[in-house]
Amino acid sequence: MTSSIQDVARLAGVSSRTLRHYDQIGLLPPSGTGHGGLRYYDDVAIRRLQRILLLRELGLPLDEIAGVLDEQTDEVDALRRHLDVLRRERGRLERQTASVERTLTALEKGTELMAEDMLDGFDHTQHKDEVTERWGADAYARSDAWWRGLGAQGQAEWKTRTEELNAAWTAAVGRGVDPTSDEAQALAARHAEWLGAVPGTPGADAGRPSKEYVIGLAEMYVADARFAKNYGGNEGVTFVRDALVAYAEREL
């Protein structure tokens, strides 16, 4: 089965110009051309487009997407990873949706609603006890005040920055990058900068997080299964740990 460029653009919610650009840079060649040079796409090409769009939503630039697609030749495995990410995001959105629905119902009926019901799915303090135990109450208080002070737009921008960083790590893992390579170490430096941007992070007052903090956090990434989900599983989070430890030992 083949579809014309117009049909594919309509179904994917992109422009024909975008698809032509993907062809020009070698990211998504058409399966064939018809009368007048009209591009056609078969099921293989459309599956590739699906993966491109998924990676774009994770914030990856087109050149990195090309590298991921070239390295991850096992479509089934790649799509399973995408599915894991989508399911986690769906769970978060479902909690937020239910929270807003409960709030709206309470307003319409004039009934009271517990704060935890209104804020389910939005809670950035869910790791409060862990942060306090590991790095002290002051570290949590300062980071909490910073987060609240960002406002809605600042919080959204920070979340986007975080998602882009996680996506870059996942892409590097998919390409089999060595954790001590220049590319991985550049990512580690970017990660350390991201950590150090949060007031209360040990060492942040000096402009970057402390060596002990980065190594301890990296080890916690591997020890706590929740973090593996951010980096594509155990292989991914181990790669991140190794890269961060190497960076901390060398640079901090």
C-alpha positions as a Markdown table, in Angstrom:
| # | Residue | x | y | z |
|---|---|---|---|---|
| 1 | Met | 0.0 | 0.0 | 0.0 |
| 2 | Thr | 1.3 | 3.5 | -0.9 |
| 3 | Ser | 0.0 | 6.9 | 0.0 |
| 4 | Ser | 0.7 | 10.2 | -1.8 |
| 5 | Ile | 2.6 | 13.0 | -0.1 |
| 6 | Gln | -0.5 | 15.0 | 0.4 |
| 7 | Asp | -2.3 | 12.1 | 2.2 |
| 8 | Val | 0.7 | 11.4 | 4.4 |
| 9 | Ala | 1.0 | 15.1 | 5.3 |
| 10 | Arg | -2.6 | 15.3 | 6.2 |
| 11 | Leu | -2.7 | 12.2 | 8.3 |
| 12 | Ala | 0.6 | 13.1 | 10.1 |
| 13 | Gly | -0.4 | 16.7 | 10.7 |
| 14 | Val | 2.7 | 18.1 | 8.9 |
| 15 | Ser | 3.1 | 20.0 | 5.7 |
| 16 | Ser | 4.1 | 18.6 | 2.3 |
| 17 | Arg | 7.0 | 21.0 | 2.5 |
| 18 | Thr | 8.2 | 19.4 | 5.7 |
| 19 | Leu | 8.2 | 15.9 | 4.0 |
| 20 | Arg | 10.1 | 17.3 | 1.1 |
| 21 | His | 12.6 | 18.7 | 3.4 |
| 22 | Tyr | 13.0 | 15.4 | 5.2 |
| 23 | Asp | 13.7 | 13.9 | 1.7 |
| 24 | Gln | 16.2 | 16.6 | 0.8 |
| 25 | Ile | 18.3 | 15.9 | 4.0 |
| 26 | Gly | 18.0 | 12.1 | 3.6 |
| 27 | Leu | 15.9 | 11.6 | 6.6 |
| 28 | Leu | 12.8 | 10.3 | 4.9 |
| 29 | Pro | 13.1 | 9.5 | 1.2 |
| 30 | Pro | 9.9 | 8.6 | -0.6 |
| 31 | Ser | 9.2 | 5.0 | -1.6 |
| 32 | Gly | 8.8 | 6.1 | -5.2 |
| 33 | Thr | 7.6 | 8.9 | -7.4 |
| 34 | Gly | 4.8 | 9.1 | -9.9 |
| 35 | His | 3.5 | 11.3 | -12.6 |
| 36 | Gly | 5.0 | 14.8 | -12.4 |
| 37 | Gly | 7.4 | 13.8 | -9.6 |
| 38 | Leu | 4.7 | 13.2 | -7.1 |
| 39 | Arg | 6.1 | 11.4 | -4.0 |
| 40 | Tyr | 4.6 | 8.2 | -2.6 |
| 41 | Tyr | 5.2 | 6.5 | 0.7 |
| 42 | Asp | 4.8 | 2.8 | 1.5 |
| 43 | Asp | 4.2 | 1.2 | 5.0 |
| 44 | Val | 8.0 | 1.1 | 5.7 |
| 45 | Ala | 8.4 | 4.8 | 5.0 |
| 46 | Ile | 5.3 | 5.7 | 7.1 |
| 47 | Arg | 6.6 | 3.7 | 10.0 |
| 48 | Arg | 9.9 | 5.6 | 9.7 |
| 49 | Leu | 7.9 | 8.8 | 9.7 |
| 50 | Gln | 6.1 | 7.7 | 12.9 |
| 51 | Arg | 9.4 | 7.2 | 14.7 |
| 52 | Ile | 10.7 | 10.6 | 13.4 |
| 53 | Leu | 7.6 | 12.4 | 14.8 |
| 54 | Leu | 8.0 | 10.6 | 18.1 |
| 55 | Leu | 11.6 | 11.6 | 18.4 |
| 56 | Arg | 10.7 | 15.2 | 17.4 |
| 57 | Glu | 8.3 | 15.3 | 20.3 |
| 58 | Leu | 11.1 | 14.3 | 22.6 |
| 59 | Gly | 13.0 | 17.4 | 21.5 |
| 60 | Leu | 15.7 | 15.8 | 19.4 |
| 61 | Pro | 17.1 | 17.8 | 16.5 |
| 62 | Leu | 16.8 | 16.3 | 13.0 |
| 63 | Asp | 20.5 | 15.4 | 12.8 |
| 64 | Glu | 20.3 | 13.4 | 16.0 |
| 65 | Ile | 17.1 | 11.7 | 14.8 |
| 66 | Ala | 18.9 | 10.5 | 11.7 |
| 67 | Gly | 21.6 | 9.0 | 13.9 |
| 68 | Val | 19.1 | 7.2 | 16.1 |
| 69 | Leu | 17.3 | 5.8 | 13.2 |
| 70 | Asp | 20.5 | 4.6 | 11.6 |
| 71 | Glu | 21.6 | 2.9 | 14.8 |
| 72 | Gln | 18.3 | 1.5 | 16.0 |
| 73 | Thr | 17.6 | -0.9 | 13.1 |
| 74 | Asp | 15.4 | -3.1 | 15.2 |
| 75 | Glu | 12.0 | -1.4 | 14.7 |
| 76 | Val | 10.2 | -3.6 | 17.2 |
| 77 | Asp | 12.7 | -2.8 | 20.0 |
| 78 | Ala | 12.7 | 0.9 | 19.1 |
| 79 | Leu | 8.9 | 1.1 | 19.1 |
| 80 | Arg | 8.7 | -0.6 | 22.5 |
| 81 | Arg | 10.9 | 2.1 | 23.9 |
| 82 | His | 8.7 | 4.8 | 22.4 |
| 83 | Leu | 5.7 | 3.0 | 23.8 |
| 84 | Asp | 7.2 | 3.0 | 27.3 |
| 85 | Val | 7.7 | 6.8 | 27.1 |
| 86 | Leu | 4.2 | 7.4 | 25.8 |
| 87 | Arg | 2.6 | 5.2 | 28.5 |
| 88 | Arg | 4.4 | 7.1 | 31.3 |
| 89 | Glu | 3.3 | 10.4 | 29.8 |
| 90 | Arg | -0.2 | 9.1 | 29.4 |
| 91 | Gly | -0.3 | 8.1 | 33.0 |
| 92 | Arg | 0.8 | 11.6 | 34.1 |
| 93 | Leu | -1.7 | 13.3 | 31.9 |
| 94 | Glu | -4.5 | 11.0 | 33.0 |
| 95 | Arg | -3.8 | 11.9 | 36.6 |
| 96 | Gln | -3.8 | 15.6 | 35.8 |
| 97 | Thr | -7.0 | 15.3 | 33.8 |
| 98 | Ala | -8.8 | 13.5 | 36.6 |
| 99 | Ser | -7.5 | 16.2 | 39.0 |
| 100 | Val | -8.9 | 19.0 | 36.9 |
| 101 | Glu | -12.2 | 17.2 | 36.5 |
| 102 | Arg | -12.6 | 16.7 | 40.2 |
| 103 | Thr | -11.8 | 20.4 | 40.8 |
| 104 | Leu | -14.3 | 21.5 | 38.2 |
| 105 | Thr | -17.0 | 19.2 | 39.6 |
| 106 | Ala | -16.4 | 20.5 | 43.1 |
| 107 | Leu | -16.7 | 24.1 | 41.9 |
| 108 | Glu | -19.9 | 23.4 | 40.0 |
| 109 | Lys | -21.5 | 21.7 | 43.0 |
| 110 | Gly | -20.1 | 24.0 | 45.6 |
| 111 | Thr | -18.4 | 21.2 | 47.5 |
| 112 | Glu | -15.0 | 21.1 | 49.1 |
| 113 | Leu | -12.0 | 19.2 | 47.7 |
| 114 | Met | -8.9 | 18.2 | 49.4 |
| 115 | Ala | -5.7 | 19.8 | 48.2 |
| 116 | Glu | -4.1 | 16.5 | 47.4 |
| 117 | Asp | -7.0 | 15.7 | 45.1 |
| 118 | Met | -6.6 | 19.0 | 43.2 |
| 119 | Leu | -2.9 | 18.7 | 42.8 |
| 120 | Asp | -2.5 | 15.0 | 41.9 |
| 121 | Gly | -0.3 | 14.6 | 38.9 |
| 122 | Phe | 1.3 | 18.1 | 39.5 |
| 123 | Asp | 3.3 | 17.3 | 42.6 |
| 124 | His | 7.0 | 18.2 | 42.3 |
| 125 | Thr | 7.5 | 17.5 | 46.0 |
| 126 | Gln | 7.0 | 13.7 | 45.8 |
| 127 | His | 10.7 | 13.1 | 46.6 |
| 128 | Lys | 10.8 | 15.6 | 49.5 |
| 129 | Asp | 11.7 | 13.0 | 52.1 |
| 130 | Glu | 14.4 | 11.5 | 50.0 |
| 131 | Val | 16.0 | 14.9 | 49.2 |
| 132 | Thr | 15.8 | 15.9 | 52.8 |
| 133 | Glu | 17.4 | 12.7 | 54.1 |
| 134 | Arg | 20.2 | 12.7 | 51.6 |
| 135 | Trp | 21.1 | 16.4 | 51.3 |
| 136 | Gly | 19.4 | 18.1 | 54.1 |
| 137 | Ala | 16.2 | 20.2 | 54.8 |
| 138 | Asp | 17.9 | 23.4 | 53.6 |
| 139 | Ala | 18.7 | 21.9 | 50.2 |
| 140 | Tyr | 15.0 | 20.9 | 49.8 |
| 141 | Ala | 13.7 | 24.2 | 51.0 |
| 142 | Arg | 15.9 | 26.2 | 48.6 |
| 143 | Ser | 15.0 | 24.1 | 45.6 |
| 144 | Asp | 11.4 | 24.1 | 46.5 |
| 145 | Ala | 11.3 | 27.9 | 46.7 |
| 146 | Trp | 13.2 | 28.1 | 43.4 |
| 147 | Trp | 10.7 | 25.9 | 41.7 |
| 148 | Arg | 7.7 | 27.8 | 43.0 |
| 149 | Gly | 9.3 | 31.0 | 42.0 |
| 150 | Leu | 9.7 | 29.9 | 38.4 |
| 151 | Gly | 5.9 | 30.3 | 37.7 |
| 152 | Ala | 4.0 | 28.3 | 35.2 |
| 153 | Gln | 6.0 | 29.4 | 32.2 |
| 154 | Gly | 9.3 | 28.9 | 33.8 |
| 155 | Gln | 8.3 | 25.4 | 35.1 |
| 156 | Ala | 7.2 | 24.4 | 31.6 |
| 157 | Glu | 10.5 | 25.6 | 30.1 |
| 158 | Trp | 12.4 | 23.7 | 32.8 |
| 159 | Lys | 10.4 | 20.5 | 32.1 |
| 160 | Thr | 11.2 | 20.9 | 28.3 |
| 161 | Arg | 14.9 | 21.3 | 29.1 |
| 162 | Thr | 14.8 | 18.2 | 31.2 |
| 163 | Glu | 12.9 | 16.2 | 28.5 |
| 164 | Glu | 15.5 | 17.3 | 25.9 |
| 165 | Leu | 18.4 | 16.2 | 28.1 |
| 166 | Asn | 16.8 | 12.8 | 28.8 |
| 167 | Ala | 16.1 | 12.4 | 25.1 |
| 168 | Ala | 19.8 | 13.2 | 24.2 |
| 169 | Trp | 21.0 | 10.6 | 26.7 |
| 170 | Thr | 18.6 | 8.0 | 25.3 |
| 171 | Ala | 19.7 | 8.8 | 21.8 |
| 172 | Ala | 23.4 | 8.4 | 22.7 |
| 173 | Val | 22.7 | 5.1 | 24.3 |
| 174 | Gly | 20.9 | 3.9 | 21.2 |
| 175 | Arg | 23.9 | 4.8 | 19.1 |
| 176 | Gly | 26.2 | 2.8 | 21.4 |
| 177 | Val | 28.3 | 5.8 | 22.4 |
| 178 | Asp | 31.1 | 5.1 | 24.8 |
| 179 | Pro | 30.5 | 6.8 | 28.2 |
| 180 | Thr | 34.0 | 8.2 | 28.2 |
| 181 | Ser | 33.8 | 9.6 | 24.7 |
| 182 | Asp | 33.8 | 13.3 | 24.0 |
| 183 | Glu | 30.1 | 13.2 | 23.1 |
| 184 | Ala | 29.1 | 11.4 | 26.3 |
| 185 | Gln | 31.3 | 13.7 | 28.4 |
| 186 | Ala | 29.7 | 16.8 | 26.7 |
| 187 | Leu | 26.3 | 15.3 | 27.8 |
| 188 | Ala | 27.6 | 14.8 | 31.3 |
| 189 | Ala | 28.7 | 18.4 | 31.4 |
| 190 | Arg | 25.3 | 19.5 | 30.3 |
| 191 | His | 23.7 | 17.3 | 32.9 |
| 192 | Ala | 26.0 | 18.7 | 35.6 |
| 193 | Glu | 25.0 | 22.2 | 34.5 |
| 194 | Trp | 21.4 | 21.3 | 34.7 |
| 195 | Leu | 21.8 | 20.0 | 38.2 |
| 196 | Gly | 23.8 | 23.0 | 39.3 |
| 197 | Ala | 21.1 | 25.4 | 38.1 |
| 198 | Val | 18.9 | 24.3 | 41.0 |
| 199 | Pro | 19.5 | 26.3 | 44.2 |
| 200 | Gly | 20.2 | 24.0 | 47.1 |
| 201 | Thr | 22.1 | 21.5 | 45.0 |
| 202 | Pro | 25.4 | 20.8 | 46.9 |
| 203 | Gly | 28.1 | 22.9 | 45.3 |
| 204 | Ala | 25.7 | 25.0 | 43.2 |
| 205 | Asp | 26.8 | 28.2 | 45.0 |
| 206 | Ala | 30.2 | 27.7 | 43.5 |
| 207 | Gly | 28.8 | 27.5 | 40.1 |
| 208 | Arg | 28.6 | 23.7 | 39.6 |
| 209 | Pro | 27.5 | 20.7 | 41.6 |
| 210 | Ser | 30.1 | 19.0 | 43.8 |
| 211 | Lys | 31.9 | 15.8 | 42.8 |
| 212 | Glu | 30.4 | 13.8 | 45.6 |
| 213 | Tyr | 26.9 | 15.0 | 44.8 |
| 214 | Val | 27.2 | 14.0 | 41.1 |
| 215 | Ile | 28.7 | 10.6 | 41.8 |
| 216 | Gly | 26.2 | 9.9 | 44.6 |
| 217 | Leu | 23.3 | 10.9 | 42.3 |
| 218 | Ala | 24.6 | 8.9 | 39.4 |
| 219 | Glu | 24.8 | 5.8 | 41.7 |
| 220 | Met | 21.3 | 6.5 | 42.9 |
| 221 | Tyr | 20.1 | 6.5 | 39.3 |
| 222 | Val | 21.1 | 2.9 | 38.9 |
| 223 | Ala | 20.0 | 1.8 | 42.4 |
| 224 | Asp | 16.5 | 3.2 | 42.0 |
| 225 | Ala | 14.4 | 1.6 | 39.3 |
| 226 | Arg | 12.4 | 4.8 | 38.8 |
| 227 | Phe | 15.3 | 6.6 | 37.2 |
| 228 | Ala | 15.8 | 3.8 | 34.6 |
| 229 | Lys | 12.5 | 4.8 | 33.0 |
| 230 | Asn | 14.0 | 8.2 | 32.1 |
| 231 | Tyr | 16.8 | 6.8 | 30.1 |
| 232 | Gly | 15.4 | 3.8 | 28.2 |
| 233 | Gly | 15.9 | 1.1 | 30.9 |
| 234 | Asn | 18.8 | -0.5 | 32.8 |
| 235 | Glu | 21.3 | -0.2 | 29.9 |
| 236 | Gly | 20.5 | 3.5 | 29.5 |
| 237 | Val | 20.7 | 4.5 | 33.1 |
| 238 | Thr | 24.0 | 2.5 | 33.5 |
| 239 | Phe | 25.4 | 4.4 | 30.6 |
| 240 | Val | 24.4 | 7.7 | 32.2 |
| 241 | Arg | 25.9 | 6.7 | 35.5 |
| 242 | Asp | 29.2 | 5.7 | 33.9 |
| 243 | Ala | 29.4 | 8.9 | 31.9 |
| 244 | Leu | 28.6 | 11.1 | 35.0 |
| 245 | Val | 31.1 | 9.3 | 37.2 |
| 246 | Ala | 33.8 | 9.7 | 34.6 |
| 247 | Tyr | 33.0 | 13.4 | 34.2 |
| 248 | Ala | 32.9 | 14.0 | 37.9 |
| 249 | Glu | 36.2 | 12.2 | 38.5 |
| 250 | Arg | 37.9 | 14.2 | 35.8 |
| 251 | Glu | 36.3 | 17.7 | 36.0 |
| 252 | Leu | 34.9 | 18.2 | 39.5 |
